[in-house]
């Protein structure tokens, strides 16, 4: 159990049978009446956000999250097979469990799998990945006065906007948080 007085950004709590993460909190002590804590919570499972007020000192269950480093070994039909880097046990995750970042997942990549009571909450990929461009239109010299962009498909099938000078076969660095091009990789 955790007291509402101990809320900090990033703390995970259990409300109504699901896990919520504190995004914002504010301790309010009005001149009249008792103190309270105004919070903004984000659901770890769905991504929804809600605002909720707790009495000062009110206790709520704290979510004990387990984060394990796992390596994506191969894809077996609709499942992605991961190996735990500590115990070497294999586990299977579906595309729904991994989320929209599955488009950057390639074999051999390590990811952090966050679990709560044996339920997979989220899969955290590295903030940036290096992937090879497999398809893009050729950039013609003199197309723009300033830098322009064009769509490019990388080896995992993801579509990224890249500068005009990028060609097929080049390795590029991509930010997985916002799908943006970061630069060339040697």
MARVEX-847670 format. One record per residue: residue number from 0; residue in one letter; z, x negated, y negated of N, C-alpha, C in turn. Coordinates in Angstrom, 3 decimals. Layout:
REM MARVEX-847670
   nuza   lovo        n.z        n.x        n.y       ca.z       ca.x       ca.y        c.z        c.x        c.y
    NUM      A          Z          X          Y          Z          X          Y          Z          X          Y
...
***
This chain:
REM MARVEX-847670
   nuza   lovo        n.z        n.x        n.y       ca.z       ca.x       ca.y        c.z        c.x        c.y
      0      X      0.000     -0.847      1.181      0.000      0.000      0.000      0.000     -0.892     -1.245
      1      X     -0.666     -0.406     -2.271     -0.720     -1.133     -3.534     -0.356     -0.165     -4.661
      2      X      0.386     -0.677     -5.606      0.803      0.129     -6.750     -0.332      0.191     -7.765
      3      X     -0.440      1.299     -8.482     -1.474      1.414     -9.515     -1.230      0.400    -10.635
      4      X      0.002     -0.082    -10.785      0.291     -1.121    -11.782     -0.353     -2.447    -11.404
      5      X     -0.671     -2.650    -10.118     -1.255     -3.906     -9.641     -2.775     -3.867     -9.550
      6      X     -3.400     -2.784    -10.037     -4.861     -2.707     -9.996     -5.472     -3.823    -10.834
      7      X     -6.489     -4.469    -10.288     -7.277     -5.480    -10.973     -8.736     -5.236    -10.603
      8      X     -9.645     -5.742    -11.384    -11.071     -5.601    -11.085    -11.376     -6.260     -9.740
      9      X    -12.042     -5.522     -8.854    -12.414     -6.039     -7.546    -11.479     -5.638     -6.424
     10      X    -10.320     -5.041     -6.740     -9.382     -4.609     -5.706     -9.992     -3.421     -4.958
     11      X     -9.862     -3.409     -3.630    -10.398     -2.322     -2.803     -9.259     -1.427     -2.346
     12      X     -9.452     -0.116     -2.498     -8.446      0.863     -2.085     -9.101      1.933     -1.214
     13      X     -8.265      2.678     -0.492     -8.754      3.765      0.352     -8.370      5.086     -0.301
     14      X     -9.363      5.920     -0.578     -9.139      7.254     -1.127     -9.991      8.239     -0.338
     15      X     -9.386      9.311      0.109    -10.098     10.375      0.828    -10.906      9.829      2.010
     16      X    -10.376      8.821      2.694    -11.012      8.303      3.904    -12.172      7.356      3.683
     17      X    -12.404      6.923      2.445    -13.474      5.950      2.203    -12.962      4.835      1.292
     18      X    -13.704      3.744      1.251    -13.292      2.561      0.503    -13.895      2.596     -0.895
     19      X    -13.048      2.345     -1.889    -13.462      2.303     -3.293    -13.036      0.973     -3.892
     20      X    -13.862      0.415     -4.763    -13.553     -0.841     -5.429    -13.307     -0.561     -6.914
     21      X    -12.235     -1.129     -7.468    -11.897     -0.944     -8.881    -12.879     -1.757     -9.725
     22      X    -13.590     -1.065    -10.623    -14.541     -1.719    -11.517    -13.867     -1.990    -12.865
     23      X    -13.165     -0.971    -13.379    -12.461     -1.096    -14.649    -11.098     -0.434    -14.505
     24      X    -10.129     -0.916    -15.256     -8.812     -0.281    -15.269     -8.205     -0.448    -16.651
     25      X     -7.349      0.503    -17.029     -6.684      0.454    -18.319     -5.306      1.076    -18.177
     26      X     -4.279      0.311    -18.478     -2.913      0.835    -18.475     -2.681      1.513    -19.816
     27      X     -2.284      2.796    -19.782     -2.077      3.557    -21.005     -0.620      3.988    -21.081
     28      X      0.021      3.691    -22.202      1.411      4.085    -22.438      1.414      4.940    -23.698
     29      X      1.287      6.258    -23.516      1.275      7.122    -24.703      2.664      7.172    -25.355
     30      X      2.698      7.541    -26.606      3.979      7.634    -27.315      4.863      8.708    -26.730
     31      X      4.263      9.733    -26.189      5.003     10.843    -25.598      4.531     11.011    -24.161
     32      X      5.427     11.134    -23.233      5.043     11.301    -21.835      5.100      9.984    -21.082
     33      X      4.739     10.062    -19.802      4.831      8.867    -18.959      3.524      8.083    -18.965
     34      X      3.618      6.810    -18.593      2.456      5.922    -18.573      1.535      6.292    -17.408
     35      X      0.259      5.924    -17.548     -0.707      6.152    -16.471     -1.753      5.055    -16.486
     36      X     -2.539      5.000    -15.417     -3.602      4.002    -15.287     -4.922      4.740    -15.148
     37      X     -5.831      4.481    -16.085     -7.163      5.089    -16.052     -8.098      4.084    -15.390
     38      X     -8.811      4.508    -14.337     -9.667      3.584    -13.594    -11.091      4.111    -13.471
     39      X    -11.994      3.183    -13.227    -13.373      3.512    -12.859    -13.555      2.895    -11.486
     40      X    -13.891      3.714    -10.496    -13.993      3.274     -9.110    -15.431      3.403     -8.619
     41      X    -15.846      2.459     -7.754    -17.181      2.500     -7.151    -17.032      2.559     -5.649
     42      X    -17.709      3.507     -5.011    -17.673      3.640     -3.564    -18.458      2.489     -2.938
     43      X    -17.828      1.784     -1.988    -18.494      0.664     -1.334    -19.586      1.181     -0.406
     44      X    -19.367      2.339      0.223    -20.355      2.875      1.163    -21.581      3.451      0.456
     45      X    -21.385      4.258     -0.589    -22.499      4.978     -1.198    -22.954      4.404     -2.533
     46      X    -22.088      3.688     -3.237    -22.447      3.150     -4.544    -22.146      4.090     -5.692
     47      X    -21.615      5.288     -5.402    -21.272      6.239     -6.455    -20.077      5.739     -7.258
     48      X    -20.009      6.114     -8.538    -18.861      5.744     -9.358    -18.153      7.001     -9.844
     49      X    -16.829      6.915     -9.911    -16.012      8.019    -10.420    -14.921      7.451    -11.318
     50      X    -14.419      8.303    -12.205    -13.274      7.923    -13.017    -12.076      8.680    -12.484
     51      X    -10.963      7.979    -12.337     -9.777      8.599    -11.756     -8.543      8.081    -12.484
     52      X     -7.574      8.952    -12.673     -6.336      8.589    -13.346     -5.192      8.617    -12.338
     53      X     -4.354      7.573    -12.358     -3.186      7.470    -11.486     -1.938      7.380    -12.348
     54      X     -0.831      7.942    -11.862      0.455      7.769    -12.539      0.862      6.302    -12.423
     55      X      1.575      5.794    -13.404      2.045      4.408    -13.341      2.999      4.264    -12.169
     56      X      2.775      3.268    -11.342      3.635      3.037    -10.189      3.250      3.820     -8.953
     57      X      2.250      4.690     -9.039      1.793      5.458     -7.870      1.194      4.487     -6.849
     58      X      1.494      4.691     -5.574      0.963      3.792     -4.543     -0.181      4.457     -3.794
     59      X     -1.174      3.635     -3.478     -2.326      4.090     -2.697     -2.574      3.040     -1.618
     60      X     -3.193      3.428     -0.494     -3.476      2.441      0.564     -4.507      1.417      0.086
     61      X     -4.244      0.154      0.353     -5.194     -0.899      0.019     -6.113     -1.119      1.212
     62      X     -7.397     -1.247      0.950     -8.377     -1.480      2.022     -8.379     -2.955      2.382
     63      X     -8.122     -3.251      3.642     -8.164     -4.626      4.128     -9.582     -4.878      4.640
     64      X    -10.343     -5.644      3.877    -11.732     -5.911      4.218    -11.831     -7.256      4.920
     65      X    -12.686     -7.315      5.937    -12.920     -8.548      6.686    -14.333     -9.028      6.379
     66      X    -14.443    -10.257      5.862    -15.744    -10.831      5.533    -16.022    -11.968      6.509
     67      X    -17.147    -11.865      7.229    -17.516    -12.893      8.214    -18.904    -13.418      7.894
     68      X    -19.074    -14.724      8.056    -20.387    -15.328      7.879    -21.152    -15.182      9.184
     69      X    -22.334    -14.566      9.085    -23.171    -14.352     10.261    -24.581    -14.834      9.956
     70      X    -25.292    -15.246     11.008    -26.655    -15.742     10.866    -27.616    -14.771     11.528
     71      X    -28.669    -14.403     10.783    -29.701    -13.521     11.337    -30.541    -14.345     12.308
     72      X    -30.504    -13.970     13.609    -31.224    -14.748     14.610    -32.612    -14.179     14.915
     73      X    -32.708    -12.864     15.109    -34.016    -12.270     15.367    -33.945    -10.759     15.173
     74      X    -35.136    -10.133     15.176    -35.235     -8.682     15.039    -35.626     -8.112     16.391
     75      X    -34.885     -7.098     16.837    -35.136     -6.468     18.125    -35.400     -4.992     17.892
     76      X    -36.679     -4.634     17.768    -37.037     -3.246     17.468    -36.528     -2.881     16.080
     77      X    -35.774     -1.784     15.973    -35.263     -1.396     14.649    -33.995     -2.159     14.253
     78      X    -33.406     -2.907     15.178    -32.138     -3.601     14.916    -32.356     -5.051     14.507
     79      X    -31.447     -5.518     13.668    -31.408     -6.924     13.280    -30.226     -7.552     13.997
     80      X    -30.474     -8.631     14.743    -29.435     -9.269     15.542    -28.837    -10.423     14.744
     81      X    -27.504    -10.394     14.602    -26.771    -11.419     13.869    -25.813    -12.121     14.815
     82      X    -25.587    -13.428     14.572    -24.640    -14.190     15.370    -23.481    -14.599     14.466
     83      X    -22.257    -14.313     14.933    -21.059    -14.714     14.207    -20.965    -16.235     14.256
     84      X    -20.802    -16.884     13.108    -20.813    -18.340     13.042    -19.511    -18.972     13.544
     85      X    -18.455    -18.170     13.754    -17.191    -18.699     14.269    -17.062    -18.483     15.773
     86      X    -17.373    -17.276     16.233    -17.164    -16.945     17.646    -18.459    -17.002     18.461
     87      X    -19.597    -17.114     17.804    -20.921    -17.141     18.436    -21.239    -15.845     19.191
     88      X    -20.576    -14.749     18.839    -20.900    -13.446     19.419    -22.042    -12.840     18.634
     89      X    -22.870    -12.053     19.347    -23.983    -11.386     18.692    -23.603     -9.957     18.334
     90      X    -24.131     -9.499     17.226    -23.938     -8.125     16.801    -25.240     -7.596     16.244
     91      X    -25.406     -6.278     16.302    -26.641     -5.659     15.824    -26.338     -4.790     14.606
     92      X    -27.221     -4.892     13.618    -27.120     -4.077     12.422    -28.451     -3.364     12.206
     93      X    -28.376     -2.162     11.678    -29.589     -1.415     11.382    -30.020     -1.686      9.941
     94      X    -31.217     -1.256      9.613    -31.739     -1.431      8.259    -30.880     -0.675      7.244
     95      X    -30.339      0.483      7.637    -29.478      1.267      6.740    -28.184      0.521      6.426
     96      X    -27.628     -0.174      7.412    -26.387     -0.912      7.190    -26.606     -2.105      6.265
     97      X    -27.760     -2.737      6.354    -28.048     -3.910      5.532    -28.375     -3.500      4.105
     98      X    -29.082     -2.400      3.938    -29.430     -1.915      2.604    -30.789     -2.402      2.144
     99      X    -31.053     -2.285      0.840    -32.369     -2.605      0.308    -32.647     -4.106      0.247
    100      X    -31.640     -4.946      0.442    -31.864     -6.390      0.439    -32.499     -6.874      1.744
    101      X    -32.719     -5.965      2.692    -33.334     -6.333      3.966    -34.714     -6.951      3.746
    102      X    -35.341     -6.650      2.624    -36.685     -7.181      2.348    -36.692     -8.693      2.143
    103      X    -35.515     -9.319      1.932    -35.442    -10.767      1.771    -34.861    -11.470      2.992
    104      X    -34.547    -10.725      4.038    -33.898    -11.284      5.216    -34.926    -11.930      6.137
    105      X    -34.713    -13.231      6.446    -35.594    -13.905      7.393    -34.743    -14.617      8.431
    106      X    -35.365    -14.933      9.549    -34.632    -15.542     10.664    -33.997    -16.864     10.235
    107      X    -32.759    -17.069     10.689    -32.029    -18.283     10.368    -31.203    -18.190      9.101
    108      X    -31.342    -17.096      8.352    -30.618    -16.934      7.098    -29.175    -16.496      7.370
    109      X    -28.232    -17.077      6.633    -26.834    -16.690      6.765    -26.504    -15.629      5.727
    110      X    -25.649    -14.681      6.130    -25.221    -13.606      5.247    -23.752    -13.316      5.502
    111      X    -23.073    -12.761      4.512    -21.686    -12.344      4.682    -21.671    -10.864      5.025
    112      X    -21.062    -10.516      6.151    -20.964     -9.127      6.580    -19.536     -8.658      6.302
    113      X    -19.410     -7.615      5.473    -18.105     -7.095      5.090    -17.817     -5.855      5.927
    114      X    -16.679     -5.882      6.633    -16.282     -4.772      7.504    -14.935     -4.208      7.082
    115      X    -14.761     -2.913      7.383    -13.498     -2.225      7.192    -13.288     -1.344      8.422
    116      X    -12.237     -1.627      9.170    -11.936     -0.891     10.403    -13.158     -0.826     11.329
    117      X    -13.776     -1.976     11.577    -14.946     -2.129     12.463    -16.193     -1.398     11.963
    118      X    -16.184     -0.937     10.729    -17.347     -0.283     10.141    -17.969     -1.235      9.128
    119      X    -19.276     -1.478      9.235    -19.965     -2.376      8.311    -20.128     -1.663      6.975
    120      X    -19.567     -2.270      5.910    -19.673     -1.687      4.580    -20.878     -2.232      3.818
    121      X    -21.039     -3.572      3.862    -22.166     -4.161      3.150    -22.510     -5.522      3.739
    122      X    -23.752     -5.920      3.502    -24.229     -7.230      3.922    -24.629     -7.963      2.650
    123      X    -23.948     -9.087      2.385    -24.198     -9.865      1.175    -25.109    -11.038      1.503
    124      X    -26.331    -10.993      0.985    -27.268    -12.104      1.149    -26.979    -13.143      0.067
    125      X    -27.498    -14.352      0.217    -27.351    -15.335     -0.861    -27.976    -14.793     -2.152
    126      X    -27.499    -15.272     -3.311    -28.013    -14.790     -4.588    -29.470    -15.164     -4.809
    127      X    -29.927    -16.254     -4.180    -31.335    -16.630     -4.303    -31.855    -17.120     -2.957
    128      X    -33.126    -16.844     -2.713    -33.768    -17.276     -1.470    -35.100    -17.937     -1.801
    129      X    -35.538    -18.836     -0.915    -36.838    -19.500     -1.069    -37.778    -18.915     -0.022
    130      X    -38.876    -18.320     -0.477    -39.843    -17.692      0.416    -41.255    -18.122      0.043
    131      X    -42.149    -18.061      1.026    -43.541    -18.456      0.814    -44.375    -17.245      0.403
    132      X    -45.267    -17.462     -0.560    -46.170    -16.402     -1.016    -47.280    -16.251      0.016
    133      X    -47.452    -15.024      0.545    -48.495    -14.794      1.549    -49.708    -14.074      0.976
    134      X    -49.531    -13.347     -0.132    -50.667    -12.632     -0.705    -50.429    -12.458     -2.201
    135      X    -51.429    -12.816     -2.990    -51.422    -12.568     -4.432    -52.842    -12.721     -4.950
    136      X    -53.133    -12.076     -6.045    -54.452    -12.202     -6.655    -54.546    -13.554     -7.355
    137      X    -55.745    -14.131     -7.410    -55.869    -15.416     -8.122    -55.692    -15.204     -9.623
    138      X    -55.023    -16.161    -10.260    -54.857    -16.097    -11.714    -56.005    -16.830    -12.376
    139      X    -56.660    -16.191    -13.329    -57.800    -16.797    -14.007    -57.306    -17.475    -15.280
    140      X    -57.695    -18.723    -15.485    -57.251    -19.480    -16.651    -57.743    -18.801    -17.927
    141      X    -56.843    -18.675    -18.878    -57.218    -18.063    -20.151    -57.058    -16.558    -20.163
    142      X    -56.406    -15.976    -19.154    -56.216    -14.526    -19.112    -55.341    -14.028    -20.257
    143      X    -54.309    -14.791    -20.609    -53.379    -14.314    -21.632    -53.073    -15.425    -22.618
    144      X    -52.665    -15.018    -23.798    -52.254    -15.991    -24.812    -50.866    -16.515    -24.474
    145      X    -50.028    -15.647    -23.951    -48.686    -16.050    -23.526    -48.582    -15.832    -22.019
    146      X    -47.454    -16.146    -21.437    -47.292    -16.011    -19.988    -47.393    -14.572    -19.525
    147      X    -48.176    -14.331    -18.498    -48.306    -13.011    -17.907    -47.783    -13.036    -16.481
    148      X    -47.699    -11.870    -15.864    -47.231    -11.810    -14.482    -48.194    -11.003    -13.635
    149      X    -48.065    -11.195    -12.313    -48.877    -10.465    -11.346    -48.017    -10.229    -10.114
    150      X    -48.344     -9.218     -9.302    -47.559     -8.978     -8.083    -47.918     -9.978     -6.988
    151      X    -46.905    -10.356     -6.207    -47.121    -11.260     -5.077    -46.286    -10.765     -3.902
    152      X    -46.850    -10.870     -2.692    -46.134    -10.512     -1.480    -45.651    -11.804     -0.830
    153      X    -44.359    -11.821     -0.430    -43.800    -13.016      0.213    -43.732    -12.803      1.718
    154      X    -43.338    -13.851      2.462    -43.383    -13.838      3.925    -42.563    -12.728      4.573
    155      X    -41.547    -12.202      3.904    -40.743    -11.122      4.487    -41.315     -9.743      4.174
    156      X    -42.369     -9.687      3.361    -42.990     -8.416      3.010    -42.550     -7.875      1.664
    157      X    -41.623     -8.536      0.996    -41.144     -8.080     -0.308    -42.199     -8.340     -1.383
    158      X    -42.230     -7.467     -2.391    -43.161     -7.599     -3.507    -42.372     -8.082     -4.723
    159      X    -42.858     -9.158     -5.363    -42.175     -9.766     -6.503    -43.203    -10.033     -7.598
    160      X    -42.787     -9.867     -8.844    -43.663    -10.201     -9.966    -43.517    -11.704    -10.255
    161      X    -44.661    -12.423    -10.263    -44.660    -13.876    -10.454    -45.610    -14.240    -11.597
    162      X    -45.481    -15.456    -12.159    -46.431    -15.891    -13.193    -47.846    -16.027    -12.629
    163      X    -48.827    -16.037    -13.515    -50.233    -16.066    -13.101    -50.617    -17.337    -12.351
    164      X    -49.918    -18.461    -12.555    -50.310    -19.729    -11.934    -49.875    -19.860    -10.472
    165      X    -49.094    -18.923     -9.937    -48.635    -18.988     -8.548    -49.798    -18.630     -7.617
    166      X    -49.968    -19.434     -6.543    -51.050    -19.199     -5.585    -50.487    -18.965     -4.181
    167      X    -51.352    -18.523     -3.280    -50.958    -18.277     -1.888    -50.533    -19.595     -1.248
    168      X    -49.445    -19.548     -0.477    -48.952    -20.725      0.219    -47.843    -21.461     -0.513
    169      X    -47.608    -21.142     -1.789    -46.534    -21.800     -2.533    -45.191    -21.200     -2.160
    170      X    -44.154    -22.026     -2.212    -42.794    -21.547     -1.978    -42.150    -21.288     -3.331
    171      X    -41.563    -20.084     -3.471    -40.931    -19.707     -4.730    -39.484    -19.295     -4.482
    172      X    -38.674    -19.426     -5.518    -37.267    -19.040     -5.457    -37.128    -17.673     -6.114
    173      X    -36.432    -16.742     -5.405    -36.307    -15.370     -5.875    -34.836    -15.004     -5.977
    174      X    -34.463    -14.307     -7.063    -33.110    -13.796     -7.234    -33.016    -12.473     -6.477
    175      X    -32.171    -12.411     -5.425    -32.099    -11.201     -4.594    -31.349    -10.066     -5.284
    176      X    -30.602    -10.346     -6.340    -29.840     -9.293     -7.022    -30.729     -8.406     -7.874
    177      X    -31.782     -8.992     -8.492    -32.634     -8.178     -9.370    -34.126     -8.372     -9.102
    178      X    -34.487     -8.938     -7.955    -35.881     -9.088     -7.515    -36.727     -9.897     -8.495
    179      X    -36.156    -10.892     -9.155    -36.929    -11.635    -10.146    -37.293    -13.034     -9.657
    180      X    -38.391    -13.538    -10.183    -38.892    -14.884     -9.889    -38.040    -15.893    -10.656
    181      X    -37.553    -16.941     -9.957    -36.731    -17.956    -10.605    -37.473    -19.266    -10.813
    182      X    -38.480    -19.546     -9.998    -39.226    -20.783    -10.158    -39.858    -21.235     -8.857
    183      X    -40.622    -22.321     -8.954    -41.238    -22.918     -7.769    -40.207    -23.748     -7.022
    184      X    -40.428    -23.892     -5.733    -39.557    -24.734     -4.905    -40.423    -25.787     -4.254
    185      X    -39.980    -27.035     -4.284    -40.769    -28.119     -3.685    -40.616    -28.158     -2.198
***
